[in-house]
C-alpha cells in the first residue's frame, strides 16, 4: 500500500502544473464586455474549508444506509493569487474541531479544480485512513462506530469543454482573480473516470447491527468512466454580487468488486452527477464568497450491494486585492513559469 499513494502523489504534482498552465490562456481570449481580467492585482485570502470523501453502504434488509465519514475537520487557511499563480495553506486547528478523533492515521486529500477559458478540469487523489459511522446511522447503538483501520482510496479525472467559455469565467467565481461583468451561460460536454478501493482489517459493518453476514464485506475496489454533459452559468446582479451554478450528469461504464468470504465482481452502467455552487460579492478591491463542490458516484451494483462514494469540498473566502508596482510586476514575471512560457 505504501507505493500506491506515492505514485499518485507524483501523478498529482505532474498533472497540476499542466492543468494550471492550461488555465493561463491568453487574456485576449475572453470577451472584455463580459469578463474583466486583472494583471497587476495580488489577492490575499483568509478562508475556512472542509474536504471529505464518504462511503454509503446500502444493505437490502436494513431500513437505512450506513454512512462512513472520514476523520476530517474544518480547516483554517491563508493563501494568495497573483498572475495566475495560487498557493493556499490550511490546517484543521484543534479548537475548531473538538469532535475529531485524536492520534488517528494521517490522510491525504489532493483536489485540483481548474477553470481555464472553455474548460472545466478536476483531479482527485484521495487517500483516507480512519472512518466512523455516526450513531444516527446505526440502528442498535447510541454511540458512533469508529474504524481506525479502514482505508479508502479514490483517484479520478474530470474534463469538460465549455461552448461559450469566452463569455463565462468560472475562474471569477472560484479564485476571484477575474470579474464577471455580465451574466452568461454555457452548456458543456466532457468525460470522466474514477477508480479506487475500500479495505479494513475485518468486516466493516458492525456485528451489533445483526444483519445477514452475506451482506457484510471487508474489501472492495471499483472503476468506472464515461461521457457527461451539463450547464454552467453566472448571474451578476447588484453591482458586484454573483451567483454561479455548474451541474452535470454522467453515464459511466465500469465494474465493482466486493469481498466477503469470496470475491464477487460485476460490470454495469450507472448514472452519477457533479454539482458546483458559488455565491458572493466580487469587485476590484475585495471579495467575500462561499463555494461548494460535490461529486456523487453510485457504484455498479454487485449482487445485493448498492453503494456510493461521495466527495465534497466547501469553502468560505475573505479576499483583499492590492495593486502592485510595475517593478514588482516585472520582477515576478521573471520567475513566473507561466510568463516564462508566454502564457500570461
C-alpha positions as CSV (number, residue, x, y, z in Angstrom):
1,X,0.0,0.0,0.0
2,X,2.9,2.4,0.6
3,X,3.9,2.6,-3.0
4,X,0.4,3.2,-4.3
5,X,-0.1,6.6,-2.6
6,X,3.4,7.7,-3.5
7,X,2.7,7.0,-7.2
8,X,-0.4,9.1,-7.2
9,X,1.2,11.9,-5.3
10,X,3.7,12.0,-8.1
11,X,0.9,11.9,-10.6
12,X,-0.9,14.7,-8.9
13,X,2.1,17.0,-8.9
14,X,2.7,16.1,-12.5
15,X,-0.8,16.9,-13.6
16,X,-1.4,20.1,-11.6
17,X,1.2,22.1,-13.5
18,X,-0.4,21.0,-16.8
19,X,-3.8,22.0,-15.5
20,X,-2.5,25.3,-14.2
21,X,-0.7,26.1,-17.4
22,X,-3.8,25.4,-19.5
23,X,-5.6,27.7,-17.1
24,X,-3.4,30.7,-18.1
25,X,-4.6,31.1,-21.7
26,X,-4.1,34.4,-23.5
27,X,-6.1,37.2,-21.9
28,X,-7.4,38.3,-25.3
29,X,-9.3,35.0,-25.5
30,X,-12.1,36.5,-23.2
31,X,-14.8,38.9,-24.4
32,X,-14.0,42.0,-22.4
33,X,-17.6,43.1,-22.3
34,X,-18.3,40.1,-20.2
35,X,-15.1,39.4,-18.3
36,X,-12.6,41.8,-16.7
37,X,-9.1,40.3,-16.1
38,X,-6.7,41.9,-13.6
39,X,-3.0,41.6,-14.4
40,X,-1.5,43.8,-11.6
41,X,-3.5,42.8,-8.6
42,X,-2.4,40.4,-5.9
43,X,-5.1,38.6,-4.0
44,X,-4.7,37.6,-0.3
45,X,-7.3,35.3,1.2
46,X,-8.3,34.1,4.6
47,X,-10.6,31.0,4.4
48,X,-12.2,28.1,6.1
49,X,-12.8,24.9,4.2
50,X,-13.6,21.2,4.6
51,X,-12.8,18.3,2.2
52,X,-14.2,14.9,2.5
53,X,-14.9,11.6,0.8
54,X,-17.6,9.4,2.4
55,X,-18.9,5.9,1.7
56,X,-22.6,5.0,1.8
57,X,-23.4,1.2,2.2
58,X,-27.0,0.3,1.5
59,X,-27.9,-3.1,2.9
60,X,-31.0,-4.6,1.3
61,X,-32.5,-5.8,4.6
62,X,-31.8,-2.6,6.6
63,X,-34.1,0.4,6.8
64,X,-31.3,2.8,6.2
65,X,-27.8,3.0,4.7
66,X,-24.6,3.1,6.7
67,X,-22.6,6.3,6.1
68,X,-18.8,6.1,6.8
69,X,-17.3,9.6,7.4
70,X,-13.6,10.3,7.4
71,X,-11.8,11.9,10.4
72,X,-11.5,15.2,8.6
73,X,-12.2,18.6,10.1
74,X,-12.8,22.3,9.4
75,X,-9.6,23.9,8.1
76,X,-8.4,27.5,8.6
77,X,-6.1,28.7,5.8
78,X,-4.2,31.6,4.2
79,X,-3.4,32.0,0.5
80,X,-2.6,34.3,-2.3
81,X,-3.2,34.6,-6.1
82,X,-1.1,36.6,-8.5
83,X,-0.5,36.4,-12.2
84,X,-2.4,33.1,-12.3
85,X,-0.4,31.5,-9.5
86,X,-2.5,30.4,-6.5
87,X,-1.0,29.0,-3.3
88,X,-3.1,28.0,-0.3
89,X,-2.1,26.5,3.1
90,X,-4.6,25.3,5.6
91,X,-4.8,23.0,8.6
92,X,-7.6,21.6,10.9
93,X,-7.0,23.6,14.1
94,X,-7.9,21.8,17.3
95,X,-10.3,24.5,18.7
96,X,-12.3,24.3,15.5
97,X,-12.7,20.5,15.6
98,X,-13.4,19.3,19.2
99,X,-15.0,16.1,18.0
100,X,-12.2,14.8,15.8
101,X,-10.6,11.5,16.9
102,X,-7.1,12.1,18.4
103,X,-4.0,10.1,17.3
104,X,-5.7,8.6,14.2
105,X,-3.8,7.9,11.0
106,X,-3.0,10.9,8.8
107,X,-4.8,11.2,5.5
108,X,-4.1,12.9,2.2
109,X,-6.7,14.7,0.1
110,X,-5.4,16.2,-3.2
111,X,-8.1,18.1,-5.1
112,X,-7.3,20.3,-8.1
113,X,-10.1,22.3,-9.7
114,X,-9.0,24.4,-12.7
115,X,-11.3,26.6,-14.8
116,X,-9.4,27.9,-17.8
117,X,-11.3,29.5,-20.7
118,X,-13.5,26.9,-22.3
119,X,-12.6,24.1,-19.9
120,X,-13.6,22.7,-16.5
121,X,-10.9,20.3,-15.1
122,X,-11.0,18.4,-11.8
123,X,-8.4,15.9,-10.5
124,X,-8.9,13.9,-7.3
125,X,-6.3,11.9,-5.5
126,X,-7.6,11.0,-2.0
127,X,-6.0,8.6,0.5
128,X,-8.0,8.4,3.6
129,X,-7.3,6.3,6.7
130,X,-9.7,6.1,9.6
131,X,-13.5,6.2,9.3
132,X,-16.5,6.1,11.6
133,X,-20.3,5.7,11.4
134,X,-22.3,8.3,13.3
135,X,-24.9,6.9,15.8
136,X,-27.7,8.5,13.6
137,X,-26.9,5.8,11.0
138,X,-26.9,2.9,13.5
139,X,-30.0,1.0,14.4
140,X,-28.7,-0.8,17.5
141,X,-26.3,1.7,19.1
142,X,-26.3,5.2,20.5
143,X,-22.5,5.6,20.2
144,X,-20.5,6.1,16.9
145,X,-18.7,3.2,15.4
146,X,-15.0,4.1,14.8
147,X,-12.8,2.1,12.4
148,X,-9.3,3.4,12.7
149,X,-8.1,0.6,10.4
150,X,-10.4,1.4,7.5
151,X,-8.8,2.7,4.3
152,X,-10.4,4.4,1.2
153,X,-8.6,5.5,-2.0
154,X,-10.2,7.4,-4.8
155,X,-8.4,8.7,-7.9
156,X,-10.2,10.4,-10.7
157,X,-10.1,13.0,-13.6
158,X,-13.0,15.0,-15.0
159,X,-12.5,17.2,-18.1
160,X,-15.3,19.3,-19.8
161,X,-15.4,21.7,-22.7
162,X,-17.5,25.0,-22.4
163,X,-19.0,26.0,-25.7
164,X,-19.2,29.7,-24.8
165,X,-16.2,30.0,-22.5
166,X,-15.1,33.3,-23.9
167,X,-18.1,35.0,-22.1
168,X,-18.1,32.9,-18.9
169,X,-15.2,32.9,-16.5
170,X,-15.6,30.3,-13.8
171,X,-12.2,31.4,-12.5
172,X,-14.0,34.6,-11.4
173,X,-16.2,32.5,-9.2
174,X,-13.5,30.2,-8.0
175,X,-10.5,32.4,-7.2
176,X,-12.0,35.8,-7.9
177,X,-9.0,36.8,-9.9
178,X,-11.3,37.7,-12.8
179,X,-14.5,39.7,-12.5
180,X,-17.7,38.5,-14.3
181,X,-19.2,41.8,-15.5
182,X,-22.4,40.4,-17.2
183,X,-24.5,37.3,-16.7
184,X,-23.5,34.5,-19.0
185,X,-24.3,30.8,-19.5
186,X,-22.8,27.9,-21.4
187,X,-23.5,24.2,-22.0
188,X,-20.6,21.8,-21.8
189,X,-19.7,18.2,-22.6
190,X,-16.8,16.0,-21.4
191,X,-15.6,12.8,-20.0
192,X,-14.8,11.5,-16.5
193,X,-13.1,8.4,-15.0
194,X,-12.8,7.3,-11.4
195,X,-11.3,4.3,-9.6
196,X,-10.4,3.2,-6.1
197,X,-10.6,0.7,-3.3
198,X,-12.0,0.3,0.3
199,X,-10.4,-2.0,2.8
200,X,-10.5,-2.9,6.5
201,X,-8.7,-5.4,8.7
202,X,-12.1,-7.1,9.2
203,X,-15.7,-6.9,8.1
204,X,-16.7,-3.3,8.0
205,X,-20.4,-3.3,9.1
206,X,-20.7,-3.7,12.9
207,X,-21.9,-7.0,14.1
208,X,-24.3,-5.2,16.6
209,X,-26.4,-4.3,13.6
210,X,-27.4,-8.0,13.3
211,X,-27.5,-8.1,9.5
212,X,-27.2,-11.2,7.5
213,X,-23.4,-12.0,7.2
214,X,-23.7,-12.3,3.5
215,X,-24.3,-8.6,3.3
216,X,-21.2,-7.7,5.1
217,X,-17.8,-7.1,3.4
218,X,-14.2,-6.4,4.2
219,X,-12.7,-5.2,0.9
220,X,-13.8,-3.7,-2.4
221,X,-12.5,-2.0,-5.5
222,X,-14.1,-0.2,-8.4
223,X,-13.5,1.6,-11.7
224,X,-15.9,3.5,-13.9
225,X,-15.8,6.1,-16.6
226,X,-18.0,7.7,-19.3
227,X,-19.3,10.8,-21.0
228,X,-21.0,13.7,-19.3
229,X,-22.9,16.8,-20.2
230,X,-24.2,19.9,-18.3
231,X,-24.8,23.6,-18.0
232,X,-22.8,26.3,-16.3
233,X,-23.8,29.9,-15.7
234,X,-23.2,33.0,-13.6
235,X,-25.9,35.5,-12.7
236,X,-24.5,39.0,-12.0
237,X,-26.6,41.5,-10.1
238,X,-26.5,44.3,-7.5
239,X,-23.2,45.9,-8.8
240,X,-20.8,43.1,-7.9
241,X,-22.9,40.2,-6.5
242,X,-22.7,36.9,-8.4
243,X,-24.4,33.5,-8.2
244,X,-22.8,30.7,-10.2
245,X,-24.1,27.2,-10.7
246,X,-22.5,24.2,-12.6
247,X,-24.3,20.9,-12.9
248,X,-23.5,17.8,-15.0
249,X,-24.8,14.3,-15.3
250,X,-22.7,11.3,-16.3
251,X,-23.3,7.8,-17.5
252,X,-20.4,5.5,-16.6
253,X,-19.5,2.0,-17.7
254,X,-17.4,0.1,-15.1
255,X,-17.2,-2.6,-12.5
256,X,-17.3,-3.2,-8.8
257,X,-15.8,-6.0,-6.8
258,X,-16.8,-6.8,-3.2
259,X,-15.1,-9.4,-1.0
260,X,-16.6,-11.2,1.9
261,X,-15.6,-14.9,2.1
262,X,-15.4,-14.9,-1.7
263,X,-14.9,-12.2,-4.3
264,X,-18.0,-11.0,-6.3
265,X,-17.5,-8.8,-9.4
266,X,-20.0,-7.2,-11.7
267,X,-19.9,-4.9,-14.7
268,X,-22.6,-2.4,-15.5
269,X,-23.7,1.2,-16.3
270,X,-24.5,3.7,-13.6
271,X,-25.6,7.4,-13.6
272,X,-23.7,9.9,-11.5
273,X,-23.8,13.7,-11.1
274,X,-21.4,16.6,-10.3
275,X,-22.6,19.9,-8.7
276,X,-20.9,23.2,-8.0
277,X,-22.3,26.3,-6.4
278,X,-20.6,29.8,-5.9
279,X,-22.1,32.8,-4.3
280,X,-20.7,36.1,-3.1
281,X,-19.5,39.7,-3.9
282,X,-16.5,40.5,-6.0
283,X,-15.0,43.8,-7.1
284,X,-11.6,45.2,-7.9
285,X,-10.7,45.7,-4.2
286,X,-12.2,42.8,-2.2
287,X,-14.4,39.7,-2.3
288,X,-16.4,37.6,0.2
289,X,-17.9,34.4,-1.1
290,X,-18.7,30.8,-0.5
291,X,-18.5,27.8,-2.7
292,X,-19.3,24.1,-2.7
293,X,-18.2,21.3,-4.9
294,X,-20.0,17.9,-4.7
295,X,-19.4,14.7,-6.7
296,X,-21.9,11.8,-6.2
297,X,-20.8,8.4,-7.6
298,X,-23.1,5.4,-7.4
299,X,-21.1,2.3,-7.8
300,X,-22.1,-0.6,-10.1
301,X,-24.4,-2.9,-8.2
302,X,-22.9,-6.2,-7.2
303,X,-25.4,-8.9,-6.2
304,X,-27.2,-7.1,-3.3
305,X,-24.6,-4.4,-2.7
306,X,-25.8,-1.0,-3.8
307,X,-23.3,1.7,-2.6
308,X,-22.0,5.1,-3.4
309,X,-18.8,7.2,-2.8
310,X,-19.4,11.0,-2.4
311,X,-16.7,13.7,-2.5
312,X,-17.2,17.2,-1.3
313,X,-15.3,20.4,-0.7
314,X,-16.9,23.6,0.7
315,X,-15.1,26.9,1.5
316,X,-15.8,30.4,2.7
317,X,-13.3,33.1,1.4
318,X,-12.5,36.6,2.5
319,X,-10.2,38.2,-0.1
320,X,-8.4,41.5,-0.3
321,X,-6.8,42.7,-3.5
322,X,-3.9,45.1,-3.8
323,X,-2.3,46.8,-6.7
324,X,1.3,46.0,-7.4
325,X,4.0,48.3,-8.9
326,X,5.4,47.9,-12.4
327,X,8.8,47.0,-10.9
328,X,7.3,44.2,-8.8
329,X,5.1,43.0,-11.7
330,X,8.1,42.7,-14.0
331,X,10.3,41.0,-11.3
332,X,7.6,38.4,-10.6
333,X,7.2,37.7,-14.3
334,X,10.9,36.7,-14.5
335,X,10.3,33.8,-12.0
336,X,6.7,33.0,-13.0
337,X,6.7,29.9,-15.1
338,X,3.5,31.0,-16.9
339,X,5.1,34.2,-18.0
340,X,8.4,32.5,-19.0
341,X,6.4,30.2,-21.3
342,X,4.5,33.1,-22.7
343,X,1.2,32.0,-21.3
344,X,0.5,35.1,-19.1
